[in-house]
């Protein structure tokens, strides 16, 4: 089934949100791919390894993540942590998302006032 322009735009938008989500978790602790797939699924994001791993590799190649390989149960697992540039990008992204939420009327203050 062909994708519509709306599908393409929404996918790009959601991938940006997913990148921020990855940086958020990688700032808190080191993370690995399958763990992130499971975590993101709890928020409604259904990602395959074929979608997630290119995102991780791109974030790493741009200097937002760094990786470390470790053998776990006989298999090599690649753990990721946010770099200083990744933390800075996350903070910038948070600021921009909060500004957007405020502009479209979904900021926390308005929600609290409506509750």
N, C-alpha and C positions, 0 to 999 in steps of 0.2 A: 504494500500500500504506500503510495507516495506521501511524503510529508508536506504539510502546508507551511507557508511562511511563518504562521503563528507557532507551529510545532518547533520549527528551527529556532525562532527567537526565544521561546520558553526554555528550550534545552540549553541554549547559551546562558540564559539568565540563571537557571538552576545550577549549571556547572560552576558559575562564579560563586554562588552561595556555598556549593559543596567545597570549593577550594578554601573559602574562609573557614568552613567547618573543620576541614583537615588541619589547617594552620592552628586553629583553636586547640584541638586535641594534641597536636604535636608540640604546642607550647607547654601544655600541662605535663606531658610525659611522653616517653618514646612510644611510638605506635607502629603497627605493621599492617599490611594490606588486608588480610582476612578480618582482623579486629576492626578496622575502619569500615569494611563492608557491613559487618554486623551492627556497628554503632550507627552508621548512617541509615540502616534499615529501620532502626527504632524511631527515626524521624521521618519515615516514609520515602526515603530515597532507595530505590532498587538499583543497585549498581552491580555490574558484572566485573570480574577481574580485568576484562578487556577494556573497560571504561576507566576503572580506578587506577590501574598501574601506569598508563600513560600520563595521567594527571600527576601522580607522585613523581614520575621521572621528569616531567616538565618543571614542576616546582623545585625539584632538586637541581636540575640543570640551570635554572635561573637564580639559584642561590638562596631560595626561601626555605629549603629543607636540606638537612645533611643526613647521611645514612651510615649505618654500621651493620655489618653482617655478623650473625651469631648462629651457631649450630644448636638447634632445639629438636630433641628426639630424633637425632640423626639427619635432620634436614636443615639446610641453610635458610635462615629467616632474615630478612632485611628490615631493620628498625629505622624509623625516621624521627628526627627531632627538628623543631623549628630553629632556624638560625636567627641572628640578630636582625637580618633583613626580613626574614619571615615574620618575626614579631612586629617589626615596624609596619609591614604590609597589612598584617592583621589589625593593628590599631587604626591604620588609615581606613581599612575596609569597614571596621566597626563604626567609625565616625560617619562614613558615607552612608552606611545602612541606617543608622539612627537618624541622620538628616532626612533621608528619603522617607522613613516611617513617619517622621514628624510632618513632612510636607504633604503626604497623602492621608494624614489624619489617623495614623495607627500608632502613635507614640504612647508610651506608658502613662503619661499624665492624663491623656484623654480617655484611655481605657479605664483608669482608676476612677475618674470622674463619672463615667457611665455605669460603673458597677453598682 
